[in-house]
């Protein structure tokens, strides 16, 4: 297993093990009865390649707050509006 550098992924991996629905999916994965879900090389459960965020309100809140603080979270229309106002 690789060492994760993203602190969110460390928390997600830890809390995935406490999420009842995700643990039910893990059983199906291990029985090879689930194909949309899987576990990556870091032990993170994913759905079609996307990280499964466990149902932990505090964790969801932290992830959402970080997403809103990120410079990449600017609404796509903002750039057009800026260019229009600049003209």
C-alpha positions in Angstrom: 0.0 0.0 0.0 1.3 3.4 -1.0 1.6 6.3 1.5 -1.1 8.8 0.9 0.0 12.5 0.8 -3.5 13.9 0.7 -4.8 14.3 4.3 -8.4 14.0 3.1 -7.8 10.6 1.6 -6.3 9.4 4.8 -9.4 10.5 6.7 -11.7 9.1 4.0 -10.0 5.7 4.1 -10.3 5.6 7.9 -13.9 6.5 7.9 -14.9 4.3 5.0 -14.3 1.4 7.4 -17.0 2.8 9.7 -19.7 3.4 7.0 -22.2 0.5 7.0 -23.3 0.9 3.4 -19.7 1.0 2.1 -18.8 -2.1 4.2 -21.8 -3.9 2.6 -20.4 -2.9 -0.8 -16.9 -4.2 0.2 -18.4 -7.6 0.9 -19.8 -7.6 -2.6 -16.5 -6.4 -4.1 -14.7 -9.3 -2.3 -17.2 -11.8 -3.6 -16.8 -10.3 -7.1 -20.5 -9.5 -7.2 -19.9 -5.8 -7.6 -18.2 -4.3 -10.6 -18.9 -0.5 -10.3 -17.2 -0.3 -6.9 -13.6 -1.2 -6.2 -10.7 -0.6 -3.9 -7.6 1.1 -5.2 -3.9 0.5 -4.4 -4.2 2.8 -1.4 -7.1 1.0 0.1 -9.6 3.7 -0.9 -13.0 2.5 -2.0 -14.1 4.0 -5.3 -17.2 4.1 -7.4 -16.3 4.0 -11.1 -13.0 5.6 -10.2 -14.4 8.3 -7.9 -13.7 8.3 -4.2 -16.6 7.2 -2.0 -17.0 9.7 0.7 -18.3 8.0 3.9 -21.4 9.3 5.6 -19.6 11.3 8.2 -21.0 14.9 8.5 -17.8 16.4 9.9 -15.7 14.9 7.1 -18.2 16.1 4.4 -18.2 19.6 5.9 -14.3 19.8 5.9 -14.2 18.6 2.3 -16.8 21.0 1.1 -15.2 24.0 2.9 -11.8 23.1 1.4 -13.4 22.9 -2.1 -15.0 26.3 -1.7 -11.6 27.8 -0.6 -9.8 26.4 -3.5 -8.9 28.6 -6.4 -10.2 26.0 -8.7 -13.8 26.4 -7.4 -14.5 29.6 -9.3 -17.8 29.4 -11.2 -17.1 29.0 -15.0 -19.3 32.0 -15.7 -17.1 34.3 -13.6 -14.3 34.3 -16.3 -16.8 35.4 -19.0 -18.3 38.0 -16.8 -14.8 39.3 -15.9 -13.9 39.5 -19.6 -17.2 41.3 -20.5 -16.7 43.8 -17.7 -13.1 44.3 -18.7 -14.2 45.4 -22.2 
